[in-house]
Amino acid sequence: MTPHELWTALPQDARERVDAFVVRRKWIMAVKEMWESGAVPRPDLNDCLHLTAVRTEILADRLVPLPAQDVDTLAGKAVALPGPPAALELEWDGDSWGWILLLGAVLPDPPGRPRPLARWQQADWTEPLATARALADRLGVPLRGPGDDGPPYAGAE
């Protein structure tokens, strides 16, 4: 199903909810809305993802701004955690729209998954990596994770 065919197959109230999710950058919720809209035939998941990407382009000027991810802002988020971080951790994560670089704070107690501080999705990773290094230096903690060469398999896309 093309994006236009799927869009016209959705009930008007579902279209409004999809756009509301898209402008808030809640893409998985937009896909879920399409999937559960009652459109006949039921849309394919890939078609829903494609339409979400199209609606994101169409509504680009209305998207909720991304939060600031500079060193000062991230240091404030780290200080607000229940305890001081023992380390910062970078992790690559692939999604339907490409690679994402995640920055998390590792707390010593209780141990577990890193607490999210920032996420970047872009082609030039120089700035996010420099920001993560500067934040680790400011907090006096080690920075663990991937190097400067980008996400794994990035050249294969």
Salt bridges, closest charged atoms under 4 A:
ASP13 OD2 - ARG17 NH1 3.32
ASP19 OD2 - ARG55 NH2 2.70
GLU33 OE2 - ARG17 NH2 2.88
GLU36 OE1 - LYS32 NZ 3.51
ASP72 OD1 - ARG138 NH1 2.70
GLU89 OE1 - ARG144 NH2 3.29
GLU91 OE1 - ARG113 NH2 3.72
ASP148 OD1 - ARG133 NH2 2.27
